[in-house]
C-alpha cells in the first residue's frame, strides 16, 4: 500500500514525541493480534471515531466487536492534536455552504456540529475522564485590521442563523481578557468550546471501552481485506479477523489500497505543533495572555494557539509538506519565528516540544459518514482538523448505520452523508496542496 508522505510519518511502532506523551503516562497493556479470530464487526482505527463507534455498538446494540489499531491506541491524530473542542468541522464558509446545500441543510449541519461539541463534553463527564479541561469558549482573532469586519459578520451569522452564542470584542477589550501582540485586532468568542489534553481523553475513552469488554488489539495493522463466503477476511502480519461488517475509522492515516472504493478521496494534510517552556507571570503579562480558551486566527493558513494548564504556550499551523523528520524540524524553526513575530516580548523563550500529525481534507471540505454501496463497509472521516468535536459524534452516528445497514436511516444533515469525489489524478494530491499553500501564503501576505 502506497503512502502519500515520507515514511517517517508512518512509524506505527513509535509514539510521537509530544508534550501529551510526556504528561499522560498510562500503560493500558493491550495486546497485538497474533492468531485468527472472528467477530460480527471489526473497527479499523483506535482513535475517537473508532472507539466511540465500538462503544455505542456494544452499549446500545449488544454486538460483538473487535477494534484494531496499527500503532498504540490513539496513535494518530487522536493523541497528537492541539486539544481544541471547536467548530464547525469544515473548510467551507457558511455562505458557500448555503449556496450549495441551501439554508435548511446548512442550519442542520451547524446544529450537528454543536451536538458534536456537546457530545465530547458529555463523554468526559459520563466516563469520568480527567483530561485537563480548560476554557469555556473558543476565540477567533482578527490578525489584521481589515479582518475585524469579517469576524463581526461571522459572529452575527453564528448568532442569528445558527443560534450559536457569540460575543464580539474590540482590540482593547480582547487585550484585557485574551491577549495582546502584533496580530490582535479584535476577536469574537463562540460557545460551546473548551480545550483538553487529547491523549488523556483518548485513554479515558479506551478505559471505558475496555470496561464494556471491547476486544482491542494495538500494533495490529490490517494489510489486506478479502471477501470470503459472504464475510470479510482481514489479514494482519500475525493473524486474521473474519467479520460480517467493517468500519474504517482511520481518517488522515488511511492506507491507500485497503478499500478500493475509498482510494483517492482523502487528502492527508500535515499539521505541526510547537510548545514553549513554562512561562512565568511576568512573561505572560508582557502580552496580557490571560485566557485558557483555545484561539484560532483569521489567516488562510490558520494559526491556532492556547495557554496550557502549566503556563506553556502551544502553537500550531499547517505547513510541513514532505513528512520527513527533517522537514518537521525545519517547520518547527519557522513556527518559532511566527510565534515570536506575534509575541515579540517572548523572543528569549525556547521551544521544548515539536511534533506533527495528519488531518484529513477531501473535496467535500466537510466530514463524510456512510456505507459503501453493495458492501458491509462503513466509514467516517474528513474532520478538517476539528476532530475533537466531530470524531466522537461521527463514531456514534456510524454505530447507528452499522446496526441498521442502511445509510438512509441517519437523521443528520445530508452535508455529512456519502463519499467525497475522488481527486483527479490522486497521485498529485500533495502537489495540489502545495499549490494551495503557495496561494494562501500570498493571500496572507497581502491580508486578503
PLY file of the C-alpha trace (Angstrom):
ply
format ascii 1.0
element vertex 448
property float x
property float y
property float z
element edge 447
property int vertex1
property int vertex2
end_header
0.00 0.00 0.00
1.41 3.33 -1.08
1.72 6.15 1.44
1.42 9.76 0.34
4.19 11.22 2.53
7.69 10.27 3.67
7.85 7.00 5.64
8.95 8.93 8.79
5.35 9.97 9.45
4.08 6.36 9.32
6.23 4.85 12.08
3.38 2.91 13.67
5.61 1.33 16.33
6.82 4.64 17.73
4.65 7.08 19.73
5.21 10.66 18.59
7.44 12.63 21.00
4.86 15.17 22.11
4.03 17.21 25.19
0.96 14.99 25.63
3.06 11.80 25.73
5.20 13.32 28.49
2.14 14.34 30.51
-0.20 11.38 30.03
1.69 8.37 31.26
-0.66 5.41 31.13
0.01 1.81 30.19
-3.19 0.09 29.10
-1.40 -3.24 28.49
-3.14 -4.02 25.23
-2.09 -6.98 23.11
-1.43 -7.24 19.42
-3.29 -9.80 17.30
-1.24 -12.99 16.89
-3.92 -15.53 15.91
-7.03 -15.97 13.77
-10.23 -14.62 15.36
-13.78 -13.74 14.32
-16.43 -11.20 15.29
-19.64 -9.65 13.97
-17.97 -6.27 13.38
-14.37 -5.13 13.10
-13.38 -1.48 13.54
-10.13 -0.37 11.91
-8.66 2.63 13.76
-8.26 3.19 17.50
-8.96 6.90 17.69
-12.06 8.84 18.78
-14.19 7.72 15.81
-13.43 4.01 16.05
-13.63 3.79 19.83
-16.96 5.64 20.09
-18.44 3.61 17.24
-17.42 0.39 19.01
-18.65 1.55 22.43
-22.05 2.55 21.02
-22.40 -0.77 19.14
-21.76 -2.65 22.38
-23.77 -0.43 24.76
-26.80 0.20 22.53
-26.96 -2.93 20.40
-25.03 -5.58 22.38
-22.96 -6.53 19.34
-19.69 -8.46 19.20
-16.95 -6.00 18.16
-13.18 -6.17 17.69
-11.12 -2.99 17.27
-7.65 -2.94 15.72
-5.11 -0.10 15.69
-1.88 -0.05 13.63
0.03 1.83 16.33
-0.70 2.12 20.01
-4.27 3.10 20.84
-4.93 6.71 19.76
-1.63 6.73 17.84
-2.90 9.04 15.07
-4.49 12.47 15.32
-6.45 11.49 18.46
-3.30 11.74 20.60
-1.46 14.46 18.66
-3.99 17.22 18.04
-3.99 20.56 19.88
-6.99 19.58 22.02
-9.36 22.25 20.66
-13.06 21.45 21.04
-14.18 23.87 18.34
-16.48 24.00 15.31
-17.51 23.63 12.54
-15.57 20.64 11.07
-15.47 22.26 7.64
-13.15 24.27 5.44
-16.17 25.70 3.58
-17.55 29.10 4.53
-21.14 29.14 5.75
-22.07 31.33 2.75
-20.66 28.78 0.28
-22.43 26.01 2.18
-25.73 27.89 1.94
-25.27 28.43 -1.80
-24.56 24.72 -2.43
-26.85 22.97 0.07
-29.43 25.62 0.99
-30.26 27.26 4.32
-32.01 24.32 5.96
-29.21 21.79 5.44
-26.60 24.37 6.47
-28.54 25.09 9.69
-28.76 21.36 10.35
-25.02 20.98 9.69
-24.21 23.65 12.30
-26.73 22.12 14.71
-24.98 18.75 14.29
-21.61 20.49 14.84
-22.84 21.88 18.17
-24.20 18.42 19.08
-20.71 17.05 18.41
-19.05 19.57 20.70
-21.57 18.85 23.45
-21.23 15.08 22.95
-17.49 15.36 23.64
-18.28 17.32 26.82
-20.85 14.68 27.84
-18.37 11.81 27.29
-15.79 13.48 29.53
-18.40 13.75 32.31
-20.08 10.36 31.80
-16.83 8.36 31.51
-15.26 10.42 34.31
-12.20 11.35 32.21
-9.60 13.64 33.78
-8.23 15.31 30.63
-7.25 18.79 31.87
-10.27 20.72 30.55
-9.56 24.45 30.24
-11.54 27.42 28.93
-15.27 27.78 28.32
-15.45 29.14 24.75
-13.48 29.46 21.51
-11.94 32.68 20.23
-11.40 33.76 16.64
-8.87 36.63 16.48
-8.58 39.17 13.65
-4.88 39.07 12.74
-5.12 42.31 10.70
-7.36 45.41 10.99
-9.23 44.62 7.77
-10.30 41.23 9.20
-12.30 42.69 12.10
-15.42 43.41 9.99
-15.22 39.85 8.67
-15.28 38.30 12.15
-18.11 40.62 13.22
-20.14 39.31 10.30
-19.23 35.72 11.19
-20.28 36.27 14.81
-23.58 37.79 13.65
-24.31 34.84 11.34
-23.43 32.29 14.05
-25.86 34.01 16.42
-28.75 34.90 14.09
-28.71 32.00 11.65
-27.30 29.10 13.69
-28.30 30.09 17.26
-24.70 29.84 18.49
-23.85 32.09 21.44
-21.28 34.70 20.36
-19.68 37.88 21.64
-17.51 40.44 19.80
-14.53 42.19 21.43
-12.61 45.21 20.18
-8.82 45.09 20.16
-8.74 46.90 23.53
-11.40 44.63 25.07
-9.69 41.44 23.95
-6.38 42.75 25.22
-7.93 42.78 28.72
-9.39 39.24 28.70
-7.43 37.41 25.98
-4.04 38.65 24.85
-2.23 41.45 23.03
0.56 41.15 20.47
1.24 42.36 16.94
-1.55 40.35 15.27
-4.54 41.06 17.51
-7.13 43.49 16.14
-10.24 42.29 17.95
-11.92 38.91 18.33
-15.17 37.08 18.77
-16.00 34.18 21.03
-18.46 31.35 20.50
-19.83 28.61 22.71
-19.70 25.67 23.22
-15.94 25.33 23.33
-13.00 24.39 25.54
-9.61 22.66 25.36
-8.37 19.26 26.56
-5.33 17.02 26.78
-6.24 14.81 23.78
-4.17 11.80 24.82
-5.74 11.70 28.30
-9.11 11.94 26.54
-8.46 9.01 24.18
-7.01 6.93 27.04
-10.12 7.66 29.11
-12.38 6.55 26.26
-10.28 3.38 25.87
-10.62 2.52 29.56
-14.39 2.90 29.27
-14.37 0.70 26.15
-12.39 -1.99 27.99
-14.87 -1.87 30.88
-17.56 -2.69 28.29
-15.48 -5.72 27.20
-14.45 -4.32 23.82
-11.67 -6.50 22.40
-8.84 -4.14 21.36
-5.66 -5.15 19.55
-2.97 -2.50 19.13
0.12 -2.66 16.90
-2.16 -4.63 14.58
-2.12 -3.19 11.07
-4.63 -4.54 8.56
-2.70 -5.23 5.34
-5.42 -6.75 3.21
-9.19 -7.27 3.10
-10.65 -10.19 1.12
-14.24 -11.31 0.63
-14.80 -14.93 1.50
-18.11 -16.85 1.66
-20.28 -13.82 2.47
-17.91 -12.43 5.08
-14.70 -10.40 5.12
-11.26 -11.73 5.97
-8.89 -9.06 7.30
-5.26 -10.10 7.21
-2.60 -8.73 9.55
1.06 -9.70 9.89
0.47 -12.37 12.52
-3.24 -13.16 12.37
-6.59 -12.57 10.73
-10.11 -11.48 11.60
-13.24 -12.86 9.97
-16.13 -10.42 10.18
-19.53 -9.62 8.67
-19.06 -5.83 8.77
-16.12 -3.44 8.68
-15.83 0.13 9.97
-12.94 2.18 8.52
-12.06 4.91 11.04
-8.51 5.83 10.02
-9.08 9.46 8.91
-5.81 11.07 7.67
-3.83 7.85 8.18
-5.98 5.83 5.75
-3.78 3.37 3.83
-4.44 3.58 0.09
-5.37 0.20 -1.40
-7.19 -1.17 1.64
-10.72 -0.41 0.38
-10.53 0.41 -3.37
-13.73 2.49 -3.33
-12.20 4.78 -0.68
-8.90 5.30 -2.51
-8.03 8.75 -3.85
-10.66 10.56 -1.76
-8.65 11.64 1.31
-6.02 14.37 1.24
-3.96 13.97 4.41
-2.52 17.34 5.42
0.34 17.69 7.89
-0.34 19.93 10.85
2.61 20.95 13.04
2.66 21.95 16.71
5.28 23.51 18.95
5.13 24.02 22.74
7.23 26.53 24.71
8.82 26.10 28.09
6.73 27.19 31.08
6.23 30.96 31.20
6.22 32.92 34.46
3.58 35.52 35.32
5.73 38.45 34.20
6.29 36.85 30.79
2.59 36.12 30.34
1.68 39.65 31.47
4.09 41.14 28.90
1.46 40.26 26.27
-1.55 40.17 28.63
-2.01 36.47 27.86
-4.90 35.74 30.21
-7.24 33.18 28.65
-7.07 29.37 28.76
-9.64 29.09 25.97
-8.48 27.87 22.55
-7.76 30.53 19.91
-7.60 30.48 16.11
-6.81 33.49 13.96
-8.17 34.64 10.60
-5.21 33.66 8.41
-5.95 31.43 5.43
-3.10 29.22 6.66
-4.51 29.10 10.14
-2.52 29.81 13.30
-4.04 28.18 16.37
-2.74 28.52 19.90
-3.60 28.22 23.59
-2.18 28.55 27.07
-1.71 25.13 28.66
-2.53 24.45 32.35
1.18 24.72 33.30
1.54 28.13 31.54
3.26 26.92 28.40
2.06 28.20 25.03
1.03 25.67 22.38
1.16 26.97 18.81
0.15 25.16 15.63
-0.22 25.65 11.91
-0.40 23.77 8.60
2.90 23.59 6.85
5.29 20.62 6.73
4.94 19.39 3.14
7.07 16.25 2.93
6.57 14.32 6.18
10.26 13.62 6.90
11.66 14.14 10.39
13.98 16.81 8.98
11.11 18.79 7.43
9.32 18.63 10.80
12.39 20.13 12.48
12.68 22.82 9.78
8.98 23.67 10.18
9.31 23.99 13.95
12.02 26.66 13.47
9.73 28.62 11.11
6.87 28.31 13.59
9.04 29.61 16.42
9.63 32.72 14.29
5.84 33.04 13.58
5.10 32.84 17.31
7.75 35.38 18.25
6.66 37.76 15.48
3.19 37.79 17.06
4.52 37.95 20.64
7.87 39.81 20.33
8.38 40.12 24.09
8.84 36.33 24.18
11.89 36.39 21.91
14.06 34.65 24.53
11.57 31.84 25.31
12.73 28.48 23.99
10.66 25.71 22.41
10.66 22.39 24.27
8.40 20.25 22.05
7.63 19.94 18.36
5.60 17.27 16.60
3.08 16.81 13.81
0.20 14.63 12.63
-2.22 14.31 9.75
-5.60 15.95 9.41
-7.92 14.75 6.63
-9.34 17.00 3.93
-11.49 15.95 0.99
-13.10 17.63 -1.99
-16.29 17.97 0.05
-14.50 20.14 2.65
-16.81 18.57 5.25
-16.79 15.20 7.07
-18.01 12.07 5.30
-20.18 9.46 7.00
-21.70 6.50 5.19
-21.69 2.97 3.81
-20.02 1.77 0.63
-22.58 0.66 -1.95
-23.15 -3.11 -2.12
-20.70 -3.72 0.72
-20.93 -4.00 4.50
-18.11 -1.46 4.84
-18.73 1.80 6.70
-16.62 4.94 7.02
-16.28 8.22 8.91
-13.50 10.68 8.10
-12.56 14.18 6.92
-12.80 16.41 10.01
-10.66 19.23 8.61
-8.66 19.48 11.83
-11.77 19.69 14.04
-11.85 16.08 15.22
-12.18 16.66 18.99
-15.80 17.73 18.48
-16.59 15.89 15.21
-14.95 12.46 15.54
-16.64 11.06 18.70
-20.04 12.21 17.38
-19.25 10.63 13.99
-18.44 7.38 15.78
-21.85 7.46 17.45
-23.62 8.13 14.11
-21.63 5.36 12.45
-22.80 2.88 15.09
-26.43 3.56 14.07
-25.55 2.98 10.41
-23.69 -0.24 11.12
-26.57 -1.55 13.19
-29.23 -0.72 10.59
-27.07 -1.44 7.50
-28.83 1.48 5.84
-27.27 4.91 5.35
-30.68 6.43 4.57
-31.72 5.91 8.20
-29.36 8.52 9.58
-31.13 11.70 10.71
-28.26 14.16 10.22
-27.53 16.91 7.71
-27.04 15.43 4.25
-23.86 17.55 4.05
-22.20 14.82 6.15
-23.53 11.91 4.10
-21.69 9.99 1.41
-18.20 9.74 -0.02
-16.46 12.81 -1.43
-15.44 12.79 -5.09
-12.09 11.28 -5.99
-9.28 13.71 -6.64
-8.37 13.98 -10.31
-5.00 12.22 -10.66
-4.87 11.23 -6.97
-1.08 10.80 -7.10
-0.84 14.57 -7.46
-2.75 15.31 -4.23
0.28 16.61 -2.35
1.23 18.75 -5.36
-2.29 20.26 -5.35
-1.91 21.02 -1.66
1.49 22.66 -2.20
-0.10 24.93 -4.81
-2.88 25.77 -2.33
-0.31 26.61 0.37
1.51 28.89 -2.07
-1.77 30.59 -2.99
-2.84 31.05 0.65
0.62 32.32 1.62
0.24 35.07 -0.98
-3.27 35.90 0.28
-1.98 36.05 3.87
0.94 38.24 2.85
-1.48 40.81 1.43
-4.14 40.14 4.14
-6.77 39.19 1.59
0 1
1 2
2 3
3 4
4 5
5 6
6 7
7 8
8 9
9 10
10 11
11 12
12 13
13 14
14 15
15 16
16 17
17 18
18 19
19 20
20 21
21 22
22 23
23 24
24 25
25 26
26 27
27 28
28 29
29 30
30 31
31 32
32 33
33 34
34 35
35 36
36 37
37 38
38 39
39 40
40 41
41 42
42 43
43 44
44 45
45 46
46 47
47 48
48 49
49 50
50 51
51 52
52 53
53 54
54 55
55 56
56 57
57 58
58 59
59 60
60 61
61 62
62 63
63 64
64 65
65 66
66 67
67 68
68 69
69 70
70 71
71 72
72 73
73 74
74 75
75 76
76 77
77 78
78 79
79 80
80 81
81 82
82 83
83 84
84 85
85 86
86 87
87 88
88 89
89 90
90 91
91 92
92 93
93 94
94 95
95 96
96 97
97 98
98 99
99 100
100 101
101 102
102 103
103 104
104 105
105 106
106 107
107 108
108 109
109 110
110 111
111 112
112 113
113 114
114 115
115 116
116 117
117 118
118 119
119 120
120 121
121 122
122 123
123 124
124 125
125 126
126 127
127 128
128 129
129 130
130 131
131 132
132 133
133 134
134 135
135 136
136 137
137 138
138 139
139 140
140 141
141 142
142 143
143 144
144 145
145 146
146 147
147 148
148 149
149 150
150 151
151 152
152 153
153 154
154 155
155 156
156 157
157 158
158 159
159 160
160 161
161 162
162 163
163 164
164 165
165 166
166 167
167 168
168 169
169 170
170 171
171 172
172 173
173 174
174 175
175 176
176 177
177 178
178 179
179 180
180 181
181 182
182 183
183 184
184 185
185 186
186 187
187 188
188 189
189 190
190 191
191 192
192 193
193 194
194 195
195 196
196 197
197 198
198 199
199 200
200 201
201 202
202 203
203 204
204 205
205 206
206 207
207 208
208 209
209 210
210 211
211 212
212 213
213 214
214 215
215 216
216 217
217 218
218 219
219 220
220 221
221 222
222 223
223 224
224 225
225 226
226 227
227 228
228 229
229 230
230 231
231 232
232 233
233 234
234 235
235 236
236 237
237 238
238 239
239 240
240 241
241 242
242 243
243 244
244 245
245 246
246 247
247 248
248 249
249 250
250 251
251 252
252 253
253 254
254 255
255 256
256 257
257 258
258 259
259 260
260 261
261 262
262 263
263 264
264 265
265 266
266 267
267 268
268 269
269 270
270 271
271 272
272 273
273 274
274 275
275 276
276 277
277 278
278 279
279 280
280 281
281 282
282 283
283 284
284 285
285 286
286 287
287 288
288 289
289 290
290 291
291 292
292 293
293 294
294 295
295 296
296 297
297 298
298 299
299 300
300 301
301 302
302 303
303 304
304 305
305 306
306 307
307 308
308 309
309 310
310 311
311 312
312 313
313 314
314 315
315 316
316 317
317 318
318 319
319 320
320 321
321 322
322 323
323 324
324 325
325 326
326 327
327 328
328 329
329 330
330 331
331 332
332 333
333 334
334 335
335 336
336 337
337 338
338 339
339 340
340 341
341 342
342 343
343 344
344 345
345 346
346 347
347 348
348 349
349 350
350 351
351 352
352 353
353 354
354 355
355 356
356 357
357 358
358 359
359 360
360 361
361 362
362 363
363 364
364 365
365 366
366 367
367 368
368 369
369 370
370 371
371 372
372 373
373 374
374 375
375 376
376 377
377 378
378 379
379 380
380 381
381 382
382 383
383 384
384 385
385 386
386 387
387 388
388 389
389 390
390 391
391 392
392 393
393 394
394 395
395 396
396 397
397 398
398 399
399 400
400 401
401 402
402 403
403 404
404 405
405 406
406 407
407 408
408 409
409 410
410 411
411 412
412 413
413 414
414 415
415 416
416 417
417 418
418 419
419 420
420 421
421 422
422 423
423 424
424 425
425 426
426 427
427 428
428 429
429 430
430 431
431 432
432 433
433 434
434 435
435 436
436 437
437 438
438 439
439 440
440 441
441 442
442 443
443 444
444 445
445 446
446 447
